[in-house]
Amino acid sequence: MKQIEYNLLEERWVRVRGQDYTVQEVSLPDALLHAHEYRDLAGELPTQDAAMLRLLLAVLHTVFSRVDENGTPAPFEETDDALTRWEELYKLGHFPEAPIRAYLEQWRDRFWLFHPERPFWQVPEAKIGTEYTASKLNGELSESSNKLRLFSSYAGEGKEGLTYAQAARWLLSVNGYDDTSAKPKGKGLPSVGAGWLGKLGYIQAQGSNLFETLMLNLTLLQDGVKLWGENHPCWELDEPRSAERTEIALPDNPAQLLTLQSRRLLLDREGEIVTGFSLLGGDFFPRENAFAEQMTVWRDPDAQKSKKTGQVTFVPSRHDPAKQFWREFPAVFCEEGESVRRPGVVRWVEMLQNDPDCPLERKRLIRFAISGMKYGDKDFFVNDSFSDSLTFQAALLGELGRRWTVPIRDEIGRCERAAQYVGRLAWELSLAAGDKNDTSAESARTQFYFTIDQPFRLWLQSIDPETDKLDEKADEWQEKARKLAAELGRQMVERAGNAAFVGHRVEVKTGGKKDEKKTVLYTAPKAYNSFLYNLRKLYPKKEGGTAEWWLRSTGVYRSTGRSSTTSVKWTRQPPVSSRATA
């Protein structure tokens, strides 16, 4: 077994998806130079692809902050220089070969996966760290010590070891997303938390091929407004940092941040198989106001205090895996305020859209993808992996789209309220049926979001900021949302059965000083009528309409007069056909 082996500039280890959707492994230079021929990265998990994308971006940032598309030395002196550089690269439609190969060849000796002194993304000093088997390195495996992990898709030899190509990919992923289970070897060392990528609400722009994806995330200006410091990726360090749990200054250049060594790692191997690795905590910095990071959502964790003091502190905001990405639209894509800060990559694309010389077409569809890990208590282990995306016209992020952000935000807000009404209906139906099921409301809200998920995505994608009218598009969605919510409510009432139709009396607190209670009759008709009333207020029909139309069109119950006990008598009624309603 050779001490120096497997150079990542020569070997095939980067997984990409071709135009015909087949997956293949290519070398790192080929992934860049043929990026326009590939649809996307195709690693084992979206989180692995995120780590790989950042490695490729680090190379591009370093190369093209120093030379132009012809390889001529041309460092940025003004912001316009960076914009011009980006535009020239984008117009090429591919990355120029000469400057990339020249740079990588210069640093060829730093890309050996196995090396006695400078193994790629590793340090020999990590051999004293916590030892793990290959199943911990492989994010697809289900086992890590005594903790179940993600997926049990490997067995036998596949559980015990990885190929060099697999290990190289997972090496990047573990560095970025590792949990906090490893114990420090030194005493009195600070906690570094999860890997840096695991702390983020990770977001990236997505193009129609890998070249476009790389270009859209190649933020040559920080937040689209100012020059970066000189780029220094980890492989250019004279000596790699090897000390355990080292606090460093916030990087002032993207290459350093994109190649941040959150962990000290060292692979173990037997023959041609990687059998495990050793791990220590690595570099870290405070996450507060770490705005050099361009690929995360932000939040103010103490907004109320910030309003009083006038000093806002932002931290990366992890995505909620149970929440569809479009529900985050206001925080991610809308205009910034005192307590709102959009991701740097979003601001970068916005800046490109507002540049009259930029070749990025306004009407082209652009996709923003998110991914991440769901951790257990105190990030001690990984529970799950998730990803999502959202597609809309690029023009929505420019001047043309600015007037659309408020209406879109408002419609999402209405969806949130509609979900609450659906949840309230489910709760009242459970009481009416004599079942005090506290989980019914949450389950119903989840079902509502599932019902409107695809329709809302398609509606958002259909918006053309240049030609569409705000009111007409809003009415279009409200009509759709109203019908979907009403139909879901009708189905819920039908499933509630006869017991809910008759109803049950339930003691409820009045809110008085002495915990006074009163008896309330809950019935399916009353619950549904209240639901429809709230829905009508939320989504009013522009052409008018009555409660009778709502009740008849839903086809569940209608009033037949009053009684002394229930105020209104209700009977089942079949739905009115669409022809009859019209």
Secondary structure, 3 states (H helix, E strand, C coil): CCCCEEECCCCCCEEEEECCCCEEEECHHHHHHCHHHEEEECCCCHHHHHHHHHHHHHHHHHHHCCECCCCCECCCCCHHHHHHHHHHHHHHCCCCHHHHHHHHHHCHHHHEEECCCCCCCCCHHHHHCEEEEHHHHCCCCCEECCEECCCCCCCCHHHHCECHHHHHHHHHHHHHHCCCCCCCCCCCCCCCCCCHHHHCCEEEEECCCHHHHHHHCCCCCECCCECCCCCCCHHHCCCCCCCCCEECCCCCCHHHHHCCCCEEEEEEEECCEEEEEEEEECEECCCCCCCCCCCECEECCCHHHHHHHCCCCCEECCCCCCCCHHHHHHHHHCCCCCCCCCCHHHHHHHHHHHCCCCCCCCCCEEEEEEEEEEECHHHCCEEEEEEEEEEEEHHHHCCCCHHHHHHHHHHHHHHHHHHHHHHHHHHHHHHHCCCCCCCHHHHHHHHHHHHHHHHHHHHHHHCCCCCCCHHHHHHHHHHHHHHHHHHHHHHHHHHHHHHHHHCEEEEEECCCCCCCEEEEEECHHHHHHHHHHHHHHHCCCCCCCCHHHHHHHHCCEEEEECCCCCCCEEEECCCCCHHHHC
